Amino acid sequence: MRILVLGGTQFVGRHVVDTALSRGHDVTLFNRGQTRPDLFPGVEKLRGDRDGDLSALAGRSFDAVVDTSGYVPRVVQATLDALPDVGHYTFVSTMSVYSDESRADGEEGAVAQLPEETEEVRYDTYGALKGLCEDAVRSRFPNAFIPRPGLIVGPWDHTGRFTYWPQRFAAGGRVLAPAPPEAPVQVLDVRDLAIWTIDAAEEELAGTYNAVSPTQTMEQVFETCREVGAVPAEIVWVEPAFLVANEVGPWMELPLWLGDEEDDSFMRAPVTRALGAGLQIRPLAETVRATLDWVQRGEAPTDPPAGLAREKEQALFAAWDLLGSPA
Ligand SMILES: NC(=O)c1ccc[n+]([C@@H]2O[C@H](COP(=O)([O-])OP(=O)(O)OC[C@H]3O[C@@H](n4cnc5c(N)ncnc54)[C@H](OP(=O)(O)O)[C@@H]3O)[C@@H](O)[C@H]2O)c1
């Protein structure tokens, strides 16, 4: 198949390209050439900007398009308009489309409303803007494939939001962990998403789906990291109120932790439909192993935006131990 990947050189798109190439597809990338322009030598690269210069797409036709880089409805609409001759369209969306209250209802939940007329992608607009992008895609391609991933993890994740844990356990010692151990966690291995995306293009799969693993517990995730890390490590469960009192931030500073008050239904999304439509979830240990291998090869960012600084972890332990470990 002739597959156009809009993006393709950072994280999700990169794995989509890898998977498509491994199956012998004819892949074309469209991007600005700013992010790893030398990746995938031998693959056709169209240079342009989704916001303003789509001329390189003129006259081109593709059996399938995979859009990993759409965030603003107007920009997505312009891309759709620039591609009159396309078979199947995948738009990588997000579970952040759901309004907070409806997350527990999963696929059928209400999509968040934009708080104001804006194209600025921020914490409070990202999900609603992605929802409007989905609408634009569905109105042109009623049979589009729209996965809504939760936290995507694995090699080449530039954010560190999951990588922190395999890396931290591999460093050993006492590991500060947010209680409770039974807190829910859902992630999606980027390679599982890439495989499902190329399957969808090949099979012309249609529909909008939550795309995450079945829910596991924080303890299962940490035990898996400890096993794969194969270094002696002690999990020290620390109460959320203590973390809040000591100004530890959720999600980015202490990855996977949703915070003290946050509704955890984000980590309990139903995935039955996705699993029924072909999403296959590999064992978490494989995800942790691949992530750690990537770190240990020296390919991961050394200073990613997410993760608890080791000095702060030590300072937190000192304060926690003074309290006599009430957990
Ligand atoms: N990470 C998560 O946990 C998570 C969770 C849910 C959903 N998602 C979704 O997953 C996707 C993540 O994408 P990714 O970053 O991994 O994708 P990617 O396709 O690997 O990387 C982004 C690509 O977009 C290109 N790009 C950026 N701005 C562009 C522009 N104006 N015009 C043309 N090309 C442009 C970049 O290349 P140049 O810089 O060279 O242009 C790069 O190739 C997003 O749609 C996000 O909403 C992510």
The ligand as an SDF file (V2000), in Angstrom:
LIG
                    3D

 48 52  0  0  0  0  0  0  0  0999 V2000
    2.3000   10.7020   23.9660 N   0  0  0  0  0  0  0  0  0  0  0  0
    1.1600   10.3080   24.4750 C   0  0  0  0  0  0  0  0  0  0  0  0
    1.0980    9.7500   25.5700 O   0  0  0  0  0  0  0  0  0  0  0  0
   -0.1170   10.5340   23.7000 C   0  0  0  0  0  0  0  0  0  0  0  0
   -1.3080   10.1570   24.2820 C   0  0  0  0  0  0  0  0  0  0  0  0
   -2.4730   10.2740   23.5450 C   0  0  0  0  0  0  0  0  0  0  0  0
   -2.4290   10.7510   22.2630 C   0  0  0  0  0  0  0  0  0  0  0  0
   -1.2600   11.1470   21.7200 N   0  0  0  0  0  0  0  0  0  0  0  0
   -1.2570   11.6340   20.3420 C   0  0  0  0  0  0  0  0  0  0  0  0
   -0.2480   10.9450   19.6480 O   0  0  0  0  0  0  0  0  0  0  0  0
    0.3500   11.8120   18.7080 C   0  0  0  0  0  0  0  0  0  0  0  0
    1.7950   11.9020   19.1090 C   0  0  0  0  0  0  0  0  0  0  0  0
    2.5230   12.1660   18.0400 O   0  0  0  0  0  0  0  0  0  0  0  0
    4.0920   12.0370   17.9500 P   0  0  0  0  0  0  0  0  0  0  0  0
    4.7050   13.3300   18.3530 O   0  0  0  0  0  0  0  0  0  0  0  0
    4.5340   10.8090   18.5920 O   0  0  0  0  0  0  0  0  0  0  0  0
    4.0950   11.9290   16.3620 O   0  0  0  0  0  0  0  0  0  0  0  0
    5.2410   11.8530   15.3470 P   0  0  0  0  0  0  0  0  0  0  0  0
    4.5570   11.7940   14.0220 O   0  0  0  0  0  0  0  0  0  0  0  0
    6.2220   10.8060   15.6960 O   0  0  0  0  0  0  0  0  0  0  0  0
    5.9980   13.2770   15.5310 O   0  0  0  0  0  0  0  0  0  0  0  0
    5.4360   14.5120   15.2490 C   0  0  0  0  0  0  0  0  0  0  0  0
    5.7230   14.8050   13.7850 C   0  0  0  0  0  0  0  0  0  0  0  0
    5.0010   15.8990   13.2960 O   0  0  0  0  0  0  0  0  0  0  0  0
    5.8250   16.7070   12.4880 C   0  0  0  0  0  0  0  0  0  0  0  0
    5.2830   18.0490   12.5590 N   0  0  0  0  0  0  0  0  0  0  0  0
    5.1450   18.8250   13.6550 C   0  0  0  0  0  0  0  0  0  0  0  0
    4.5890   20.0050   13.3260 N   0  0  0  0  0  0  0  0  0  0  0  0
    4.3820   19.9730   11.9840 C   0  0  0  0  0  0  0  0  0  0  0  0
    3.8350   20.8950   11.0410 C   0  0  0  0  0  0  0  0  0  0  0  0
    3.3940   22.1110   11.4110 N   0  0  0  0  0  0  0  0  0  0  0  0
    3.7560   20.5240    9.7530 N   0  0  0  0  0  0  0  0  0  0  0  0
    4.2030   19.3040    9.3580 C   0  0  0  0  0  0  0  0  0  0  0  0
    4.7290   18.3940   10.1870 N   0  0  0  0  0  0  0  0  0  0  0  0
    4.8160   18.7240   11.4890 C   0  0  0  0  0  0  0  0  0  0  0  0
    7.2050   16.5530   13.1080 C   0  0  0  0  0  0  0  0  0  0  0  0
    8.2490   16.7630   12.1910 O   0  0  0  0  0  0  0  0  0  0  0  0
    8.8800   18.2340   11.9740 P   0  0  0  0  0  0  0  0  0  0  0  0
    9.1590   18.8060   13.3160 O   0  0  0  0  0  0  0  0  0  0  0  0
   10.1140   17.9370   11.1860 O   0  0  0  0  0  0  0  0  0  0  0  0
    7.8630   19.0040   11.1960 O   0  0  0  0  0  0  0  0  0  0  0  0
    7.1830   15.0820   13.5000 C   0  0  0  0  0  0  0  0  0  0  0  0
    7.5690   14.2660   12.4110 O   0  0  0  0  0  0  0  0  0  0  0  0
   -0.3710   13.1280   18.7860 C   0  0  0  0  0  0  0  0  0  0  0  0
   -1.4070   13.1570   17.8430 O   0  0  0  0  0  0  0  0  0  0  0  0
   -0.9600   13.1100   20.1930 C   0  0  0  0  0  0  0  0  0  0  0  0
   -2.1410   13.8890   20.2960 O   0  0  0  0  0  0  0  0  0  0  0  0
   -0.1000   11.0580   22.4100 C   0  0  0  0  0  0  0  0  0  0  0  0
  1  2  1  0
  2  3  2  0
  2  4  1  0
  4  5  1  0
  4 48  2  0
  5  6  2  0
  6  7  1  0
  7  8  2  0
  8  9  1  0
  8 48  1  0
  9 10  1  0
  9 46  1  0
 10 11  1  0
 11 12  1  0
 11 44  1  0
 12 13  1  0
 13 14  1  0
 14 15  2  0
 14 16  1  0
 14 17  1  0
 17 18  1  0
 18 19  2  0
 18 20  1  0
 18 21  1  0
 21 22  1  0
 22 23  1  0
 23 24  1  0
 23 42  1  0
 24 25  1  0
 25 26  1  0
 25 36  1  0
 26 27  1  0
 26 35  1  0
 27 28  2  0
 28 29  1  0
 29 30  1  0
 29 35  2  0
 30 31  1  0
 30 32  2  0
 32 33  1  0
 33 34  2  0
 34 35  1  0
 36 37  1  0
 36 42  1  0
 37 38  1  0
 38 39  2  0
 38 40  1  0
 38 41  1  0
 42 43  1  0
 44 45  1  0
 44 46  1  0
 46 47  1  0
M  CHG  2   8   1  16  -1
M  END
$$$$
